[in-house]
Amino acid sequence: MVEKQRSGGFKEQVKGPLIIAVVLAVVAFFGVFIFATGGTQNAPQYSLSLSVAGAVFIVTLVLCATLMMIERPNDEHLGQGTGINRSSAKLYAEAKAKREAEARKKAVAERATGTADSATGASTASATKATTQQDAASDSQPRANGQER
Protein backbone atom coordinates (compact mmCIF):
# COMPACT_ATOMS: atom_id res chain seq x y z
CA MET A 1 0.00 0.00 0.00
CA VAL A 2 1.28 3.40 -0.93
CA GLU A 3 0.59 6.04 1.68
CA LYS A 4 0.46 9.70 0.79
CA GLN A 5 2.96 11.90 2.59
CA ARG A 6 1.23 14.81 4.25
CA SER A 7 2.63 18.16 3.34
CA GLY A 8 4.69 19.49 6.19
CA GLY A 9 5.29 18.01 9.57
CA PHE A 10 3.82 18.74 12.96
CA LYS A 11 5.74 22.00 13.35
CA GLU A 12 4.49 23.35 10.02
CA GLN A 13 0.88 22.47 10.86
CA VAL A 14 1.02 24.12 14.29
CA LYS A 15 3.13 27.18 13.50
CA GLY A 16 0.44 29.11 11.59
CA PRO A 17 -2.38 28.79 14.16
CA LEU A 18 0.03 29.58 17.02
CA ILE A 19 1.20 32.79 15.36
CA ILE A 20 -2.39 33.86 14.68
CA ALA A 21 -3.42 33.07 18.28
CA VAL A 22 -0.46 34.94 19.80
CA VAL A 23 -1.04 38.04 17.66
CA LEU A 24 -4.74 38.16 18.54
CA ALA A 25 -3.97 37.60 22.24
CA VAL A 26 -1.45 40.46 22.27
CA VAL A 27 -3.93 42.78 20.55
CA ALA A 28 -6.62 41.78 23.06
CA PHE A 29 -4.21 42.28 25.98
CA PHE A 30 -3.31 45.83 24.96
CA GLY A 31 -6.87 46.71 24.04
CA VAL A 32 -8.26 45.61 27.41
CA PHE A 33 -5.25 47.06 29.28
CA ILE A 34 -5.83 50.51 27.78
CA PHE A 35 -9.62 50.64 27.88
CA ALA A 36 -10.13 48.87 31.24
CA THR A 37 -7.79 51.24 33.06
CA GLY A 38 -10.05 54.17 32.34
CA GLY A 39 -7.47 56.92 32.21
CA THR A 40 -3.99 57.78 33.53
CA GLN A 41 -5.09 58.39 37.12
CA ASN A 42 -6.41 54.81 37.69
CA ALA A 43 -4.42 51.65 38.38
CA PRO A 44 -3.79 49.36 35.36
CA GLN A 45 -5.95 46.20 35.17
CA TYR A 46 -3.30 43.53 34.58
CA SER A 47 -5.40 40.59 35.77
CA LEU A 48 -8.34 41.46 33.50
CA SER A 49 -6.02 42.02 30.54
CA LEU A 50 -4.22 38.70 31.06
CA SER A 51 -7.53 36.83 31.49
CA VAL A 52 -8.96 38.22 28.25
CA ALA A 53 -5.69 37.59 26.38
CA GLY A 54 -5.64 33.96 27.58
CA ALA A 55 -9.26 33.43 26.59
CA VAL A 56 -8.65 34.90 23.12
CA PHE A 57 -5.55 32.69 22.70
CA ILE A 58 -7.44 29.50 23.62
CA VAL A 59 -10.52 30.30 21.54
CA THR A 60 -8.36 31.11 18.52
CA LEU A 61 -6.43 27.84 18.82
CA VAL A 62 -9.63 25.79 19.14
CA LEU A 63 -11.16 27.55 16.14
CA CYS A 64 -8.06 26.99 14.00
CA ALA A 65 -7.85 23.32 15.01
CA THR A 66 -11.52 22.81 14.14
CA LEU A 67 -11.08 24.42 10.75
CA MET A 68 -8.01 22.28 10.07
CA MET A 69 -9.92 19.09 10.92
CA ILE A 70 -12.85 20.07 8.69
CA GLU A 71 -10.57 20.81 5.73
CA ARG A 72 -8.69 17.50 5.84
CA PRO A 73 -10.55 14.67 4.02
CA ASN A 74 -10.84 11.23 5.60
CA ASP A 75 -8.72 8.36 4.34
CA GLU A 76 -10.46 6.08 1.85
CA HIS A 77 -10.09 2.96 4.00
CA LEU A 78 -12.23 4.51 6.76
CA GLY A 79 -15.39 4.16 4.65
CA GLN A 80 -14.97 0.41 4.12
CA GLY A 81 -15.45 -2.60 6.35
CA THR A 82 -18.18 -3.81 8.65
CA GLY A 83 -20.07 -2.36 11.59
CA ILE A 84 -19.73 1.36 12.08
CA ASN A 85 -17.12 1.60 9.32
CA ARG A 86 -19.47 0.39 6.55
CA SER A 87 -20.04 2.71 3.66
CA SER A 88 -23.57 4.10 3.49
CA ALA A 89 -23.53 3.88 -0.32
CA LYS A 90 -22.86 0.15 -0.10
CA LEU A 91 -25.63 -0.30 2.48
CA TYR A 92 -28.08 1.60 0.25
CA ALA A 93 -27.16 -0.51 -2.80
CA GLU A 94 -27.66 -3.75 -0.83
CA ALA A 95 -31.05 -2.63 0.49
CA LYS A 96 -32.17 -1.50 -2.97
CA ALA A 97 -31.14 -4.84 -4.52
CA LYS A 98 -33.03 -6.72 -1.80
CA ARG A 99 -36.21 -4.65 -2.38
CA GLU A 100 -35.99 -5.18 -6.14
CA ALA A 101 -35.53 -8.95 -5.71
CA GLU A 102 -38.59 -9.13 -3.44
CA ALA A 103 -40.62 -7.09 -5.94
CA ARG A 104 -39.60 -9.47 -8.77
CA LYS A 105 -40.57 -12.53 -6.70
CA LYS A 106 -43.93 -10.96 -5.87
CA ALA A 107 -44.59 -10.10 -9.55
CA VAL A 108 -43.71 -13.64 -10.64
CA ALA A 109 -45.99 -15.09 -7.96
CA GLU A 110 -48.86 -12.80 -9.02
CA ARG A 111 -48.44 -13.81 -12.67
CA ALA A 112 -48.42 -17.48 -11.72
CA THR A 113 -51.61 -17.18 -9.64
CA GLY A 114 -53.20 -14.87 -12.24
CA THR A 115 -53.01 -17.52 -15.01
CA ALA A 116 -54.26 -20.31 -12.75
CA ASP A 117 -57.19 -18.23 -11.49
CA SER A 118 -58.22 -16.89 -14.90
CA ALA A 119 -61.09 -19.36 -15.15
CA THR A 120 -62.40 -18.61 -11.66
CA GLY A 121 -61.60 -14.90 -12.08
CA ALA A 122 -64.27 -14.45 -14.75
CA SER A 123 -67.00 -15.87 -12.50
CA THR A 124 -65.82 -13.76 -9.57
CA ALA A 125 -65.80 -10.62 -11.70
CA SER A 126 -69.38 -11.20 -12.88
CA ALA A 127 -70.55 -11.83 -9.29
CA THR A 128 -68.88 -8.61 -8.14
CA LYS A 129 -70.50 -6.68 -10.99
CA ALA A 130 -73.95 -8.04 -10.09
CA THR A 131 -73.49 -7.07 -6.44
CA THR A 132 -72.44 -3.55 -7.41
CA GLN A 133 -75.51 -3.17 -9.63
CA GLN A 134 -77.83 -4.33 -6.81
CA ASP A 135 -76.28 -1.81 -4.39
CA ALA A 136 -76.72 1.00 -6.91
CA ALA A 137 -80.39 0.05 -7.46
CA SER A 138 -81.12 -0.02 -3.73
CA ASP A 139 -79.53 3.42 -3.29
CA SER A 140 -81.78 4.98 -5.90
CA GLN A 141 -85.01 3.67 -4.29
CA PRO A 142 -86.51 5.85 -1.53
CA ARG A 143 -86.77 4.31 1.92
CA ALA A 144 -89.86 3.96 4.03
CA ASN A 145 -90.44 6.63 6.71
CA GLY A 146 -88.44 9.17 4.67
CA GLN A 147 -85.05 7.91 5.96
CA GLU A 148 -81.97 8.13 3.82
CA ARG A 149 -78.81 6.19 4.06
C-alpha positions as CSV (number, residue, x, y, z in Angstrom):
1,M,0.0,0.0,0.0
2,V,1.3,3.4,-0.9
3,E,0.6,6.0,1.7
4,K,0.5,9.7,0.8
5,Q,3.0,11.9,2.6
6,R,1.2,14.8,4.3
7,S,2.6,18.2,3.3
8,G,4.7,19.5,6.2
9,G,5.3,18.0,9.6
10,F,3.8,18.7,13.0
11,K,5.7,22.0,13.3
12,E,4.5,23.4,10.0
13,Q,0.9,22.5,10.9
14,V,1.0,24.1,14.3
15,K,3.1,27.2,13.5
16,G,0.4,29.1,11.6
17,P,-2.4,28.8,14.2
18,L,0.0,29.6,17.0
19,I,1.2,32.8,15.4
20,I,-2.4,33.9,14.7
21,A,-3.4,33.1,18.3
22,V,-0.5,34.9,19.8
23,V,-1.0,38.0,17.7
24,L,-4.7,38.2,18.5
25,A,-4.0,37.6,22.2
26,V,-1.4,40.5,22.3
27,V,-3.9,42.8,20.5
28,A,-6.6,41.8,23.1
29,F,-4.2,42.3,26.0
30,F,-3.3,45.8,25.0
31,G,-6.9,46.7,24.0
32,V,-8.3,45.6,27.4
33,F,-5.2,47.1,29.3
34,I,-5.8,50.5,27.8
35,F,-9.6,50.6,27.9
36,A,-10.1,48.9,31.2
37,T,-7.8,51.2,33.1
38,G,-10.1,54.2,32.3
39,G,-7.5,56.9,32.2
40,T,-4.0,57.8,33.5
41,Q,-5.1,58.4,37.1
42,N,-6.4,54.8,37.7
43,A,-4.4,51.6,38.4
44,P,-3.8,49.4,35.4
45,Q,-5.9,46.2,35.2
46,Y,-3.3,43.5,34.6
47,S,-5.4,40.6,35.8
48,L,-8.3,41.5,33.5
49,S,-6.0,42.0,30.5
50,L,-4.2,38.7,31.1
51,S,-7.5,36.8,31.5
52,V,-9.0,38.2,28.2
53,A,-5.7,37.6,26.4
54,G,-5.6,34.0,27.6
55,A,-9.3,33.4,26.6
56,V,-8.6,34.9,23.1
57,F,-5.6,32.7,22.7
58,I,-7.4,29.5,23.6
59,V,-10.5,30.3,21.5
60,T,-8.4,31.1,18.5
61,L,-6.4,27.8,18.8
62,V,-9.6,25.8,19.1
63,L,-11.2,27.6,16.1
64,C,-8.1,27.0,14.0
65,A,-7.9,23.3,15.0
66,T,-11.5,22.8,14.1
67,L,-11.1,24.4,10.7
68,M,-8.0,22.3,10.1
69,M,-9.9,19.1,10.9
70,I,-12.8,20.1,8.7
71,E,-10.6,20.8,5.7
72,R,-8.7,17.5,5.8
73,P,-10.6,14.7,4.0
74,N,-10.8,11.2,5.6
75,D,-8.7,8.4,4.3
76,E,-10.5,6.1,1.8
77,H,-10.1,3.0,4.0
78,L,-12.2,4.5,6.8
79,G,-15.4,4.2,4.7
80,Q,-15.0,0.4,4.1
81,G,-15.5,-2.6,6.4
82,T,-18.2,-3.8,8.6
83,G,-20.1,-2.4,11.6
84,I,-19.7,1.4,12.1
85,N,-17.1,1.6,9.3
86,R,-19.5,0.4,6.5
87,S,-20.0,2.7,3.7
88,S,-23.6,4.1,3.5
89,A,-23.5,3.9,-0.3
90,K,-22.9,0.2,-0.1
91,L,-25.6,-0.3,2.5
92,Y,-28.1,1.6,0.2
93,A,-27.2,-0.5,-2.8
94,E,-27.7,-3.7,-0.8
95,A,-31.1,-2.6,0.5
96,K,-32.2,-1.5,-3.0
97,A,-31.1,-4.8,-4.5
98,K,-33.0,-6.7,-1.8
99,R,-36.2,-4.6,-2.4
100,E,-36.0,-5.2,-6.1
101,A,-35.5,-9.0,-5.7
102,E,-38.6,-9.1,-3.4
103,A,-40.6,-7.1,-5.9
104,R,-39.6,-9.5,-8.8
105,K,-40.6,-12.5,-6.7
106,K,-43.9,-11.0,-5.9
107,A,-44.6,-10.1,-9.6
108,V,-43.7,-13.6,-10.6
109,A,-46.0,-15.1,-8.0
110,E,-48.9,-12.8,-9.0
111,R,-48.4,-13.8,-12.7
112,A,-48.4,-17.5,-11.7
113,T,-51.6,-17.2,-9.6
114,G,-53.2,-14.9,-12.2
115,T,-53.0,-17.5,-15.0
116,A,-54.3,-20.3,-12.7
117,D,-57.2,-18.2,-11.5
118,S,-58.2,-16.9,-14.9
119,A,-61.1,-19.4,-15.2
120,T,-62.4,-18.6,-11.7
121,G,-61.6,-14.9,-12.1
122,A,-64.3,-14.4,-14.7
123,S,-67.0,-15.9,-12.5
124,T,-65.8,-13.8,-9.6
125,A,-65.8,-10.6,-11.7
126,S,-69.4,-11.2,-12.9
127,A,-70.6,-11.8,-9.3
128,T,-68.9,-8.6,-8.1
129,K,-70.5,-6.7,-11.0
130,A,-73.9,-8.0,-10.1
131,T,-73.5,-7.1,-6.4
132,T,-72.4,-3.6,-7.4
133,Q,-75.5,-3.2,-9.6
134,Q,-77.8,-4.3,-6.8
135,D,-76.3,-1.8,-4.4
136,A,-76.7,1.0,-6.9
137,A,-80.4,0.1,-7.5
138,S,-81.1,0.0,-3.7
139,D,-79.5,3.4,-3.3
140,S,-81.8,5.0,-5.9
141,Q,-85.0,3.7,-4.3
142,P,-86.5,5.9,-1.5
143,R,-86.8,4.3,1.9
144,A,-89.9,4.0,4.0
145,N,-90.4,6.6,6.7
146,G,-88.4,9.2,4.7
147,Q,-85.1,7.9,6.0
148,E,-82.0,8.1,3.8
149,R,-78.8,6.2,4.1
